[in-house]
Amino acid sequence: MIPYVIDTSALIKFVIAEEYTDLVRQIVSLHESSEIQLIAPNFLLVECANVLWKNASRTETSIENVVAALNNLRGINVRLVPRKTFSKPRFGLP
């Protein structure tokens, strides 16, 4: 199975309704049914937590909702890999 890289700006749409939320939910559904594999740098959840916290401060979202959203993201089980996996030599770039 070919892994697909997902980043914070895409995955966060799973829990914060924005443009392309439906598409992200379809992608996550494919991942959960093992049709594709999602991978991301190992700092993905830290970045997601930061986005959720900033969003909460702008929208007066409760801390309970922030924690629930982060747990929902954790539940997707994106394969987290070391950042160096995405380095230039790995992809044959100069």
WODABEL-V992489 format. One record per backbone hydrogen bond with DSSP energy under -1.0 kcal/mol. NH is the residue of the N-H (numbers start at 1). CO is the residue of the C=O. If there is no record, write none. Layout:
# WODABEL-V992489
nh=NH co=CO
nh=NH co=CO
This chain:
# WODABEL-V992489
nh=4 co=37
nh=6 co=39
nh=11 co=7
nh=12 co=8
nh=13 co=10
nh=14 co=11
nh=15 co=12
nh=16 co=12
nh=21 co=18
nh=24 co=20
nh=25 co=21
nh=26 co=22
nh=27 co=23
nh=28 co=24
nh=29 co=25
nh=30 co=26
nh=31 co=27
nh=32 co=28
nh=33 co=29
nh=34 co=31
nh=35 co=30
nh=36 co=30
nh=39 co=4
nh=40 co=79
nh=42 co=81
nh=44 co=41
nh=47 co=43
nh=48 co=44
nh=49 co=45
nh=50 co=46
nh=51 co=47
nh=52 co=48
nh=53 co=49
nh=54 co=50
nh=55 co=51
nh=56 co=52
nh=57 co=53
nh=58 co=54
nh=59 co=55
nh=60 co=56
nh=61 co=56
nh=66 co=62
nh=67 co=63
nh=68 co=64
nh=69 co=65
nh=70 co=66
nh=71 co=67
nh=72 co=68
nh=73 co=69
nh=74 co=70
nh=75 co=71
nh=76 co=73
nh=77 co=74
nh=79 co=38
nh=81 co=40
nh=85 co=82
nh=86 co=83
nh=87 co=84
nh=91 co=88
nh=92 co=89
nh=93 co=88
